[in-house]
Amino acid sequence: MSLTRTAIQGGLWTAGIRYLVFFVTFAGNLWLVRLLVPEDFGIFALALSVVEIVSILGGLGISLACIQLQDEPDVFDTGHLLAWGLALALALLGLATAGILRTLSFYSSTVINFIAVLAPINALTIPASVHIASMDRALSFRRSALSSSVGPVVGIGLALALALYGGGVWSLLCKQVAASGIGFLVAVQFSQHSFRFAFHKSTALKIWKYSVNMFFQRMSEILTSRLPNFLLGTIAGIGVLGFFERSKYLSQLQNTILDPFFGKVAFATYSKVRTDKHKISIGLELNLFWSARIAIVTGVLVFFFPDLIITTVLGNQWSGAAEYFRGLSLYIAAISLFSPMVFALMAQGRMFIITLSNLFGLGIILVGIWLAWYLGGHWVLVPWFISAGTIVGVVMLGFSTLQHGLKIRWLRILGLPALLVLISTFMWILGNSYTEWQVLVAIIILLVGIVVIVDRHEIKFLLSKLK
């Protein structure tokens, strides 16, 4: 079987399993969001942000290093021992941070208690990721996807049960604990690799070298993702953070849906042919081609109908999040171009430019937070600066792929989506005499029809790879 076919079939298996889990957890989250209040999500988001910032060394990327260096002797055994050492260190660091914050009375006791619980349980994801990486190395994407799915499903079930009995914000903690803890146990059980206490010094050094480069990339990614939550929760309050966090959650859904193709499957496949730039270019362009069609159209719909989407999905009590959601419309369009390029460059060991693009984006976001504070708490500006930072990142990575010999036909990728944006805008302007629902459905039907007709040959190509 060709590597392209293996990648596409692996992506479809991974996508099928993940989509099933996604719809279960998404439906559970929608139910959960109606049982809780924005302040509950703000408390949890703040605690999780502190844990992820403190545990930033968890971004060393040992599991990805094991895949990228899969031909080195004892690579997974060595990586496994390194992962456990790192997990223990981060768990202790998180507990110490909770103790210091409690002494200083910096946050409420609930936030501090959450930090103390989340720090050690989240550390388990590091050794669990090495178990999952051993499956990805063998291109066992079906087994890998199944092992990653049990924890989130059990977690959302337990959270709903607790919320129904008045557990409040503690149901969110229960969800995270179950997802990480059970996820670790299932990954160990599903892993086909029998880990031994084998440690190869030269392999460890190579893992460390790759992981250090990966660390700065992951550090910049975590800061870009979590620092806005931390600052908004600290400065603006947990109510604002709750609206912002749920808006960000919804804006990342399409990226979550596409991730099985451009994420772990793509990285494992690229790593197999990391010296063949032509094959990587083909795979990357295929991912960008379909990501652009989905993400840019989704972003347009969010820009025009944020309140309709927010209130339909989350309920009328979340209408205050609509303007935050609209500000993330450009982020939705850009992130699904940014992420595929990240995985292609990571497989080639090009982490510096990814780190640099994240840091540029973070700088833009911090300017936005400062400006929102300076204007007297105009926090809806922050999502627009997040969108701007992501667009800058897309441009930087696009130039980097060109410099490193990856030939991407951007006009082929972006030509039709640009036309779809114009058509959507025209229909929205002419739809004033109709209800928002009528205009939204009409736009979706027309755009999907155009894509099916114009890109019919690309659709047939994908189908042919599955035969």
Disulfide bonds with the S-S distance in Angstrom:
none
